[in-house]
Amino acid sequence: MDFSLSDEQREFKALCRKFAAEVIRPAAPRHDADESTPWEVMKEARIRGLHGIEHIQRLGADPDGQLSCIYAEELHWGCAGIALALSGSTLAAAGLASSGTPEQIARWVPECFGADDEVQLGAYAVTEPQAGSDVKSLRTTAKLDGDEWVLNGTKVFITNGGIADVHVVVATVDPELGHRGQASFVIGEGTPGLRQGKKESKLGIRASHTAEVVLEDCRIPAENLLGGMEKLERKLERARSGKSSGRNSGALATFELTRPVVGASALGIAQAAYEWTLSYLDDGGSIDPIEAALDESSSAGRPPLERQGVQQVLAQVATEIEAARLLVQRASWMGRSGKPMTGGQGSMSKLKGGDVAMWATRTLMDLVGPAAWSREYPLEKWFRDAKIYQLFEGTAEIQRLVISRMQAEEYRRRLTEAAEIAADAVAATASNGDRAEAKGTLARAAETSASGKNGAEAGERQKTA
Ligand SMILES: Cc1cc2nc3c(=O)[nH]c(=O)nc-3n(C[C@H](O)[C@H](O)[C@H](O)COP(=O)(O)OP(=O)(O)OC[C@H]3O[C@@H](n4cnc5c(N)ncnc54)[C@H](O)[C@@H]3O)c2cc1C
């Protein structure tokens, strides 16, 4: 097992860090203050090969699945809001890729990014006032009228909502069927009936545009239904006849693939806060006077980084970040190499990344003390930016539910597998009286049910069985 980055991955990391330090960080305070879209940063990213369709293809081609995480972590180290402005279109592209036909993907995905030096944006609109985690309750409707679909409803909290060139919208065609009555539609720029509603004013990631998308008799050609009419009719038919679609586990598996990048994004914030605190304290920056009074160890009175109270905290933060990064790297590698994440490894990496970012920024603020509250220093911004990683792309509570359900399913699968092996053993004894063979098989069954081996291995066994 080799945990080191390849030469290409190391070079790419350095390229991203350089861009984040030279371009993103200097622009961050202004866009954070104004809540403005960082178009000039996006253009510069395009020039440096860090934005656009070729860039996305490069990330996807990495055999270890690490480039996407490196990109997310390094750019979020620069500024989470700007990083999200740069990568928000990938949500729309992922929506197109998971539901569209090859022709639809080829036509619309490039439009989410734009060609040459023209930067375009995509938006993926699912959430509604009453339906975020509870996605089956969507009320936005899509009705077929001749050779057009007519969409009506309001989407809320949509990244790039209203300013995107391509909106991918999930709507219901049959509300009775819950999520199985829903379909995805693509809406091109300038389509009448689509407009931006309220723009959100946010606590953090303020350089990323978030707004309502209002659809009022928005008419789009019938071919803008992703996946096509035949596929939708088959899906509705199955749902109405009560047959299982298998979609739920498919959707869960897809989310498992995308979540490590979200975990990596959160870690970029934690890493930035950690590095800054180290250098602040190394420069002799004051530490919380209460903390100083409580530190009664022999190191009291020494420079901050040599004091045991400070060392305890910094060591804990560094360890948590490393542990979360390993989860992210493993899940990303599993996703890229086709190892099934049946134990919820993707969700674990997102959950841990978000929790560590929030905990680390708060803990480091406690360590630094009142100076951390000042806008003169960047710690308060990282603290504000971190919180969103427990709220969007599946809240922390929802991640825990997903992990728990996948773990339970995995456990039951192991039990079933063990029972099957035991049944084979009994059958073998009955047919040829070979007790030794039966004993060996039963031992394997016991090992299978009790091993606690991780989901990937169990998934592999299942695949090869
Ligand atoms: C900055 C930002 C950008 C966003 N970008 C997009 C975007 O581009 N596209 C898009 O479609 N959406 C986007 N969203 C929406 C986001 O994905 C949702 O807000 C999120 O999924 C939560 O859904 P909700 O708002 O309905 O909250 P709710 O689901 O109502 O959650 C409220 C609280 O209840 C908890 N909860 C809910 N269900 C359960 C349960 N079963 N068990 C335990 N606890 C539960 C949640 O964890 C949360 O704490 C964005 C949101 C923000 C803030």
The ligand as a Tripos MOL2 file, in Angstrom:
@<TRIPOS>MOLECULE
LIG
   53    58     1     0     0
SMALL
NO_CHARGES

@<TRIPOS>ATOM
      1 C1        -25.3230   27.9450    0.4640 C.3       1 LIG1
      2 C2        -26.2500   26.8700    0.0040 C.ar      1 LIG1
      3 C3        -26.1590   26.3990   -1.2910 C.ar      1 LIG1
      4 C4        -27.0440   25.4150   -1.7480 C.ar      1 LIG1
      5 N1        -26.9760   24.9870   -3.0570 N.ar      1 LIG1
      6 C5        -27.9500   24.1620   -3.5330 C.ar      1 LIG1
      7 C6        -28.0060   23.8460   -4.9290 C.ar      1 LIG1
      8 O1        -27.1690   24.2830   -5.7340 O.2       1 LIG1
      9 N2        -29.0280   23.0620   -5.3560 N.ar      1 LIG1
     10 C7        -29.9750   22.5610   -4.5040 C.ar      1 LIG1
     11 O2        -30.8820   21.8880   -4.9700 O.2       1 LIG1
     12 N3        -29.9320   22.8310   -3.1750 N.ar      1 LIG1
     13 C8        -28.9550   23.6220   -2.6700 C.ar      1 LIG1
     14 N4        -28.9270   23.9400   -1.3320 N.ar      1 LIG1
     15 C9        -29.9320   23.3860   -0.4510 C.3       1 LIG1
     16 C10       -29.3860   22.3590    0.5020 C.3       1 LIG1
     17 O3        -28.9530   21.2190   -0.1770 O.3       1 LIG1
     18 C11       -30.5000   22.0660    1.5230 C.3       1 LIG1
     19 O4        -30.6660   23.2270    2.2890 O.3       1 LIG1
     20 C12       -30.1750   20.8880    2.3970 C.3       1 LIG1
     21 O5        -30.2900   19.7170    1.6520 O.3       1 LIG1
     22 C13       -31.1070   20.7820    3.6120 C.3       1 LIG1
     23 O6        -32.4230   20.7240    3.1910 O.3       1 LIG1
     24 P1        -33.5270   21.6820    3.8450 P.3       1 LIG1
     25 O7        -33.0760   23.0820    3.6180 O.co2     1 LIG1
     26 O8        -34.8650   21.2990    3.3400 O.co2     1 LIG1
     27 O9        -33.4610   21.4040    5.3780 O.3       1 LIG1
     28 P2        -34.2660   20.2730    6.1630 P.3       1 LIG1
     29 O10       -34.1770   19.0080    5.4210 O.co2     1 LIG1
     30 O11       -35.6080   20.8030    6.4710 O.co2     1 LIG1
     31 O12       -33.3960   20.1540    7.4460 O.3       1 LIG1
     32 C14       -33.6050   20.9410    8.6270 C.3       1 LIG1
     33 C15       -32.8940   20.2370    9.7590 C.3       1 LIG1
     34 O13       -33.5390   18.9730   10.0180 O.3       1 LIG1
     35 C16       -32.6160   17.9100    9.9360 C.3       1 LIG1
     36 N5        -33.2760   16.7240    9.3810 N.ar      1 LIG1
     37 C17       -34.0140   16.6550    8.2500 C.ar      1 LIG1
     38 N6        -34.4560   15.3980    8.0500 N.ar      1 LIG1
     39 C18       -33.9660   14.6550    9.0770 C.ar      1 LIG1
     40 C19       -34.0560   13.2940    9.4300 C.ar      1 LIG1
     41 N7        -34.7460   12.4330    8.6990 N.pl3     1 LIG1
     42 N8        -33.4130   12.8810   10.5590 N.ar      1 LIG1
     43 C20       -32.7080   13.7350   11.3170 C.ar      1 LIG1
     44 N9        -32.5940   15.0560   11.0280 N.ar      1 LIG1
     45 C21       -33.2030   15.5020    9.9270 C.ar      1 LIG1
     46 C22       -31.5260   18.4190    9.0260 C.3       1 LIG1
     47 O14       -30.3150   17.7370    9.2200 O.3       1 LIG1
     48 C23       -31.4370   19.8830    9.4420 C.3       1 LIG1
     49 O15       -30.6730   19.9820   10.5960 O.3       1 LIG1
     50 C24       -28.0190   24.8750   -0.8580 C.ar      1 LIG1
     51 C25       -28.0910   25.3390    0.4660 C.ar      1 LIG1
     52 C26       -27.2380   26.3240    0.8970 C.ar      1 LIG1
     53 C27       -27.3610   26.8210    2.3070 C.3       1 LIG1
@<TRIPOS>BOND
     1     1     2 1
     2     2     3 ar
     3     2    52 ar
     4     3     4 ar
     5     4     5 ar
     6     4    50 ar
     7     5     6 ar
     8     6     7 ar
     9     6    13 1
    10     7     8 2
    11     7     9 ar
    12     9    10 ar
    13    10    11 2
    14    10    12 ar
    15    12    13 ar
    16    13    14 ar
    17    14    15 1
    18    14    50 ar
    19    15    16 1
    20    16    17 1
    21    16    18 1
    22    18    19 1
    23    18    20 1
    24    20    21 1
    25    20    22 1
    26    22    23 1
    27    23    24 1
    28    24    25 2
    29    24    26 1
    30    24    27 1
    31    27    28 1
    32    28    29 2
    33    28    30 1
    34    28    31 1
    35    31    32 1
    36    32    33 1
    37    33    34 1
    38    33    48 1
    39    34    35 1
    40    35    36 1
    41    35    46 1
    42    36    37 ar
    43    36    45 ar
    44    37    38 ar
    45    38    39 ar
    46    39    40 ar
    47    39    45 ar
    48    40    41 1
    49    40    42 ar
    50    42    43 ar
    51    43    44 ar
    52    44    45 ar
    53    46    47 1
    54    46    48 1
    55    48    49 1
    56    50    51 ar
    57    51    52 ar
    58    52    53 1
@<TRIPOS>SUBSTRUCTURE
     1 LIG1         1 GROUP 0 **** ****
